Amino acid sequence: MREGDLVKVGDNEGVVIMVGLLSTKIRTATGEEITIPNSSLISGSIRNFTRLSEGAGSRVSTTVTIGYDAPWRQVH
């Protein structure tokens, strides 16, 4: 993980703005700056959305639901 990477650490998702000796700071989409101790990074899981997608474009994950009252032709 390095500065500029889009990561998800636990419930927090954002861009890494600083990797320090004792902690790492990420900035969320809402503009919050979160400081995470490196000891919790080592013991938890980190999802890095940037590392393997360099040059391959962006990936977007979404969930779509369809109501029971939607016409089947429109859904198809």
N, C-alpha and C positions, 0 to 999 in steps of 0.2 A: 504494500500500500504506500502511495506517495502523494504529495500535494497535487490537487487537481482531480483526483480520482473520485468518482461517485460511488459511495459505499453505503451499506446498511449494517449497522452494528446494533444488535438487539432490536429495540423498537425505534431507533433513531436512524434516519436516512438523510444523507446530505453529501456535500463536497468537502473533501479534506482540505483544510486551509493551513494546518501546521502539524507536523509530526515532531514532537519533542522527546527528550530523554525520559520523562516521567509521565507525560500525557499527550493526547492527540486531540486537536480541535477540529470539529466539523461544523459547517454552516448548512442549516436546513433550508428547504424551499420557502419557508415562512420568514426567513431572515434571522432565525435564532442561532446563536453560537453555543455549541455544546462542547464541554471539555470532558473527555473520557480518559480515565487512568489507563495506562498501558497494561497494568496488571489484569484489568478486566478484559482488555482486548485479547490477551494471551489465553485467558481461560474461556472466552466465549467464541462465538462464530462471527466471521466477517464476510459479507457478500460484497464483492468488488465488481461493479457493473461496467467499469471502464477497461480493465486490464486486458481481457481477451477480445474486446470489440474494437480495438484500435484499427482504424481504417475500414471497418466493416459497417459503419453507420450506427445509428442509435437503435436500441431495443426498447419497446414499450410493452408493458404487461397490463392487461385490463380484464375486467370481468363484465360480462353482458348478461342481463336477465331479460326474459320475455314474459309478459303477463299472459294469463289464460284467456283474456278477452281479445288478444291480437289475432287478426285474420291470418290463416295459414299461408295464403298466397303472398302476403306482405312479408312474412317471416322467411319464406323460402327464397 
